[in-house]
Amino acid sequence: MSMLSVVVPCYNEEENVAPFYEELMRHTSFLDERQIELEVLYIDDGSRDGTVKEVKKLRERDERIHLVSFSRNFGKEAAMYAGLENARGDYVVLMDVDLQDPPSLLPEMFSYMEQGYDSVATRRVSRKGEPPIRSFFARMFYRLMKRISRTEIMDGARDYRLMTRQMVDAILSMQEYNRFTKGIFGWVGFETKWLEYENVERARGETKWNFWRLFLYSLDGITAFSTAPLMLASVVGVLFCVLAFVMILFIIVRKLIFGDPVSGWPSLVCIILMTSGVQFFCTGILGQYLAKTYMEVKRRPVYLVKENF
């Protein structure tokens, strides 16, 4: 008999644990017709509220509920990785507990899997309810990634994705510490069907993703799946060398033809500040890649488990 594993990362989501379970149960009756078992894995990412207690209450009602609780907050990427590692199903689906990933799409997603797809992924066609500036920078990020990376990262893509065991195993084989799952999905390949839907706002509570965290997350994505910033630093260095050579020729010609009039110091200061800024910018790019390499070679575990059942 086949099994579907539902992986649900949680961080301070005690008020959403039970509502998500109830909504999921309402839309998984189709599994009985296909003789597919169900397991639900709540991955507690070091929550400081009653998330674990709420999951334990559900466990008393339903033995298909499982918990993996971290020793501290390791981030959503670690939670998704832990869920995929602990999932036993022939099919695995990643879903957010705040109901922004509608369980009502699951029957349609399964119908596409039966047509031979390895993965059914979702993407939002609108960002209703998000701050305009956040939506703008999100769209810019996806456009930038399309230009600088060979890995397909779909605009508006969610982590909500149904996958075969073969694809899950391929993802788990990428044991890097600095994880950017949206990029990993595209890198491993496999035939994917995209489902579009209107944005759904959180059922309860507030998002844990502020602008600054999203910005840092986008930097992780860029450094994980593109070396274009390193090329940019090299190109800028070459351009400044060429510019310096041209300016030397200009000064020599001016000296020979017009003499050597004294230039103002403000222009000199501006040039120094500009070149210094470019140098620091390029050094910062190198530092980002060096920092990622440093974390990788340490070989620290992606997460540590405090409790599981």
Secondary structure as GFF3:
##gff-version 3
##sequence-region A 1 309
A	DSSP	beta_strand	2	10	.	.	.	ID=ss1
A	DSSP	alpha_helix	14	26	.	.	.	ID=ss2
A	DSSP	alpha_helix	30	33	.	.	.	ID=ss3
A	DSSP	beta_strand	36	44	.	.	.	ID=ss4
A	DSSP	alpha_helix	51	61	.	.	.	ID=ss5
A	DSSP	beta_strand	65	70	.	.	.	ID=ss6
A	DSSP	alpha_helix	76	86	.	.	.	ID=ss7
A	DSSP	beta_strand	91	94	.	.	.	ID=ss8
A	DSSP	three_ten_helix	103	105	.	.	.	ID=ss9
A	DSSP	alpha_helix	106	113	.	.	.	ID=ss10
A	DSSP	beta_strand	119	124	.	.	.	ID=ss11
A	DSSP	alpha_helix	132	148	.	.	.	ID=ss12
A	DSSP	beta_strand	157	164	.	.	.	ID=ss13
A	DSSP	alpha_helix	165	172	.	.	.	ID=ss14
A	DSSP	alpha_helix	181	188	.	.	.	ID=ss15
A	DSSP	beta_strand	192	197	.	.	.	ID=ss16
A	DSSP	alpha_helix	211	225	.	.	.	ID=ss17
A	DSSP	alpha_helix	228	258	.	.	.	ID=ss18
A	DSSP	alpha_helix	265	298	.	.	.	ID=ss19
A	DSSP	beta_strand	305	308	.	.	.	ID=ss20
###
